[in-house]
Amino acid sequence: MMQLSPKSNGQSITCSVIIPVYNSALSLPALLERLSQVLPGFAAEYEAVLVNDCSRDNSWDVICNLVTIYPWIVAINLMRNYGQHNALLCGIRSAQYEFSVTMDDDLQHPPSEIAKLLEKLQEGYDVVYGAPEEMQHGPLRDLASTITKLVLQSAMGADSARHASAFRAFRTPLREAFSTYQSPFVSIDVLLTWGTTRFAAIKVHHDQRRFGKSNYNLRKLLIHAINMMTGFTVWPLQAASTLGFSFTIFGILVFLFVIGRYLIEGGSIPGFPFLASIISIFSGVQLFSLGVIGEYLARMHFRLMDRPAYTIRSKIDPQAEQQVAKDKRS
């Protein structure tokens, strides 16, 4: 594999690393130190966009301190906790360089693997995922992740969704495809499909989590899967329609059976428990279908309310401030 350098293919590589931050005061210093050692090796210009998703610890104080040490950090503090994908969307929209890399704040995504993603990206792809070499969670969490990726594959319409990861690299101009997107329900992976179909995935090393525990439990993963199903695909509506149509055919067949038996044998037809069961089944299907439609109506309601995906409380950008100061002096 070729060695990525700032002048690879005769072009300067510029890179924005976007990191959503939540309760990571302990891991951030080590993460930024590693980035400071790795990024100059392959990027002529770079930045780290840290988006504090209203952490409950002193993560924002740590970020403010890190800005004084590393002037290439852009620090964004959100008004409240919006969720990982919402924070990522905020950071992506703030990125100023050609390539964007997203990674977690818990040191599970080694900064040394970023170069591999960018190398694969330069083969002509627009999005490259850094899939873990092996799953490192418990069986229930792994099962929930698998279910989420299957749903994501349906929403994205791309096989690479099976290898989707929070550790990803993509061409920053892709964000123009969802520049006007405003909704409290965000899936970065689905939004990226609005701009390209050139996806790829490579195996990279993922480290064990060193501090705290994951904020993504079984419940949150399942909620995320439901949000993707009802927010970005019509698959549940199609499933409800198919289910309703199937039971309609079943009901017609039962009706023909009842009429045929009456005409052949004559007299009244016993079988109240059977009919009660049929009615219960039909009632359940109707309620299920109404529930699915209700989920879609709820998403439409929230979008009509024009609820923002995030709101910024404060932002620190030393490089932008220096540029403003230079412009004033000139």
C-alpha positions in Angstrom: 0.0 0.0 0.0 1.3 3.4 -0.9 2.3 5.8 1.8 0.0 8.8 2.0 1.8 12.1 2.1 0.8 15.8 1.9 1.7 15.8 -1.8 0.2 12.5 -2.8 -0.9 12.5 -6.4 0.6 16.0 -6.8 -2.1 17.6 -4.7 -2.1 18.9 -1.1 -4.3 17.0 1.2 -6.4 19.0 3.7 -8.4 17.3 6.3 -11.0 18.1 8.9 -11.5 15.6 11.8 -15.0 15.8 13.3 -15.4 14.4 16.8 -18.8 14.5 18.7 -18.0 14.8 22.4 -20.1 13.5 25.3 -18.7 12.9 28.8 -15.1 12.4 27.5 -13.1 14.7 29.7 -10.6 11.9 30.5 -10.0 10.7 26.9 -9.8 14.0 25.0 -6.3 15.0 26.0 -4.8 11.7 24.9 -6.9 11.7 21.7 -5.8 15.2 20.7 -2.2 14.4 21.5 -2.3 11.4 19.1 -4.0 13.5 16.4 -1.2 16.2 16.8 1.4 13.4 16.1 -0.5 11.8 13.1 -2.1 14.6 11.1 1.1 16.5 10.1 2.3 13.3 8.5 -0.2 13.3 5.7 -2.1 16.6 5.7 -0.7 19.9 4.6 -3.6 21.6 6.5 -5.9 20.2 9.1 -8.3 20.9 11.9 -10.2 19.0 14.6 -13.8 20.0 15.1 -14.9 19.1 18.6 -18.6 19.3 19.1 -19.6 19.1 22.8 -23.1 17.6 22.9 -24.0 19.1 26.3 -21.7 16.8 28.3 -22.6 16.3 32.0 -18.9 16.3 33.0 -16.3 19.0 32.4 -15.6 18.1 28.8 -16.2 21.7 27.6 -13.6 23.0 30.1 -11.2 20.4 28.8 -11.9 21.4 25.2 -11.4 25.1 26.0 -8.0 24.2 27.6 -7.0 22.1 24.6 -7.8 25.0 22.2 -5.0 27.0 23.9 -2.6 24.1 23.3 -3.7 23.1 19.8 -4.8 26.2 17.8 -6.1 24.0 15.0 -9.0 23.0 17.1 -12.5 24.3 16.4 -14.7 24.0 19.5 -18.5 24.0 19.3 -20.7 23.9 22.4 -24.3 22.8 21.8 -27.3 24.2 23.8 -28.5 20.7 24.9 -27.9 17.1 24.2 -29.1 16.3 20.6 -27.4 13.0 20.0 -24.3 11.8 18.2 -25.5 12.1 14.6 -26.9 15.6 15.2 -23.6 16.7 16.7 -21.8 15.2 13.7 -24.0 17.1 11.3 -23.1 20.3 13.1 -19.4 19.5 12.9 -19.6 18.5 9.2 -21.2 21.8 8.4 -18.4 23.6 10.1 -15.6 21.7 8.4 -13.5 23.8 6.0 -11.1 21.3 4.4 -11.4 19.0 1.4 -11.7 15.7 3.3 -13.7 15.0 6.4 -13.1 12.2 8.9 -15.5 11.4 11.7 -14.4 9.4 14.8 -15.5 8.7 18.3 -14.1 10.5 21.4 -13.3 7.4 23.4 -10.0 6.3 21.8 -11.5 3.3 20.2 -10.7 4.7 16.7 -6.9 5.0 16.5 -5.9 8.3 14.7 -3.1 6.3 13.0 -5.7 4.5 10.9 -7.0 7.8 9.4 -4.4 7.6 6.6 -5.8 4.2 5.5 -9.2 5.7 5.0 -7.9 8.6 3.0 -5.8 6.3 0.8 -8.9 4.3 0.0 -10.8 7.5 -0.6 -8.3 8.6 -3.3 -9.0 5.5 -5.3 -12.2 7.2 -6.6 -14.6 6.6 -3.7 -16.6 9.3 -2.0 -17.2 7.6 1.4 -15.0 5.0 3.1 -15.9 3.3 6.3 -13.3 1.9 8.8 -15.0 -1.3 9.8 -13.6 -3.0 13.0 -11.6 -6.2 12.4 -13.8 -7.9 15.0 -16.8 -7.0 17.1 -15.8 -5.9 20.6 -19.1 -5.7 22.4 -21.4 -8.1 24.2 -23.7 -10.5 22.3 -26.8 -8.4 22.8 -25.0 -5.2 21.8 -23.6 -7.0 18.7 -27.1 -8.3 17.8 -28.5 -4.8 18.1 -25.7 -3.4 15.9 -26.4 -6.1 13.3 -30.1 -5.2 13.3 -29.3 -1.5 13.0 -26.9 -2.1 10.0 -29.6 -4.2 8.2 -32.0 -1.4 8.6 -29.3 1.0 7.5 -28.6 -1.1 4.4 -32.3 -0.8 3.5 -32.3 2.9 4.0 -29.0 3.5 2.2 -29.6 1.0 -0.6 -25.9 0.1 -0.5 -24.2 -3.1 0.5 -21.5 -1.2 2.3 -24.0 -0.4 5.0 -23.2 -3.8 6.5 -19.7 -2.4 7.3 -20.9 1.1 8.4 -19.0 2.6 11.3 -18.7 5.9 13.1 -15.1 5.9 11.9 -15.6 7.2 8.3 -13.9 9.5 5.8 -15.6 11.3 2.9 -15.3 14.2 0.6 -16.5 17.3 2.3 -18.5 18.7 -0.7 -20.9 15.8 -0.2 -22.5 17.9 2.5 -24.1 20.1 -0.1 -26.5 17.3 -0.8 -28.1 17.8 2.6 -27.2 21.5 3.2 -30.9 22.4 3.7 -31.8 19.4 5.8 -33.5 20.4 9.1 -35.0 17.7 11.3 -34.4 16.4 14.8 -34.0 12.9 13.3 -30.5 12.6 11.7 -28.6 9.7 10.2 -25.3 10.8 8.7 -24.9 7.6 6.7 -28.3 8.0 5.0 -27.7 11.7 4.3 -24.4 10.8 2.6 -26.3 8.6 0.2 -28.2 11.7 -1.0 -24.9 12.8 -2.6 -23.2 9.7 -3.8 -23.3 5.9 -4.4 -19.5 5.4 -4.3 -19.1 3.7 -0.9 -16.3 1.5 0.2 -15.2 -0.1 3.5 -11.9 -1.4 4.8 -10.9 -3.3 7.9 -9.1 -1.2 10.4 -7.9 -1.8 14.0 -10.2 -0.6 16.8 -8.9 -0.3 20.3 -10.7 -1.2 23.5 -12.5 1.5 25.3 -10.2 2.9 28.0 -12.5 5.3 29.9 -16.2 5.0 31.0 -18.7 2.9 29.1 -20.5 3.3 25.8 -23.4 5.6 25.6 -25.0 3.3 22.9 -26.9 0.6 24.7 -29.4 -1.9 23.3 -32.3 0.4 23.8 -30.7 3.4 22.0 -29.6 1.3 19.1 -33.1 -0.1 18.6 -34.5 3.5 18.8 -32.0 4.6 16.2 -33.0 1.7 14.0 -36.7 2.7 14.3 -35.9 6.4 13.6 -34.0 5.3 10.4 -36.9 3.1 9.3 -39.6 5.7 9.7 -37.5 8.7 8.9 -35.6 7.7 5.8 -37.4 4.7 4.2 -41.0 3.7 3.2 -40.3 0.1 4.0 -42.5 0.0 7.1 -45.4 1.4 5.1 -44.9 -1.1 2.4 -44.7 -3.9 4.9 -48.0 -2.7 6.5 -49.6 -2.5 3.1 -48.4 -6.0 2.2 -49.6 -7.4 5.6 -53.0 -5.7 5.2 -53.4 -7.0 1.6 -52.4 -10.6 2.7 -54.9 -10.7 5.5 -57.6 -9.2 3.2 -57.0 -12.2 0.8 -57.1 -14.5 3.8 -60.4 -13.0 5.0 -61.9 -13.4 1.5 -60.9 -17.1 1.5 -62.4 -17.6 4.9 -65.6 -15.9 3.8 -65.8 -18.2 0.7 -65.2 -21.2 2.9 -68.0 -20.2 5.2 -70.4 -19.6 2.4 -69.4 -22.7 0.6 -69.9 -24.8 3.7 -73.3 -23.2 4.3 -74.5 -24.0 0.8 -73.2 -27.6 0.9 -74.3 -28.6 4.4 -77.0 -26.1 5.1 -78.2 -24.7 8.4 -76.2 -22.3 10.7 -72.5 -22.7 11.0 -70.9 -23.2 14.5 -67.5 -21.9 15.1 -67.7 -18.7 17.2 -64.2 -19.2 18.6 -62.8 -19.4 15.1 -64.5 -16.3 13.9 -63.5 -14.4 17.1 -59.9 -15.4 16.4 -60.2 -14.1 12.8 -61.6 -10.8 14.1 -58.8 -10.5 16.6 -56.2 -11.1 13.9 -57.7 -8.5 11.6 -58.0 -6.0 14.5 -54.3 -6.5 15.4 -53.2 -5.9 11.8 -55.3 -2.8 11.5 -53.8 -1.4 14.8 -50.3 -2.3 13.7 -50.8 -0.5 10.3 -52.3 2.5 12.0 -49.3 2.6 14.4 -46.9 2.6 11.4 -48.8 5.4 9.7 -48.8 7.3 13.0 -45.0 7.1 13.2 -44.7 8.6 9.8 -47.3 11.3 10.7 -45.2 12.1 13.8 -42.1 12.6 11.7 -44.0 14.8 9.3 -45.4 16.8 12.3 -41.9 17.4 13.7 -40.6 18.5 10.3 -43.5 20.9 9.8 -42.6 22.4 13.2 -39.2 23.1 11.7 -37.4 21.9 14.8 -33.6 22.3 14.3 -31.2 19.4 14.3 -29.0 21.3 16.8 -28.5 24.8 18.3 -25.0 26.2 19.0 -24.4 27.9 22.3 -20.8 29.0 21.6 -18.0 28.5 19.2 -14.2 28.9 19.4 -12.2 29.0 16.2 -8.7 30.4 16.7 -7.7 30.1 13.1 -10.8 32.1 11.9 -10.1 34.7 14.6 -6.5 35.1 13.4 -7.7 35.5 9.9 -10.1 38.2 10.9 -7.3 40.0 12.8 -5.1 39.8 9.7 -7.8 41.2 7.5 -8.4 44.1 9.8 -4.6 44.9 9.9 -4.4 44.8 6.1 
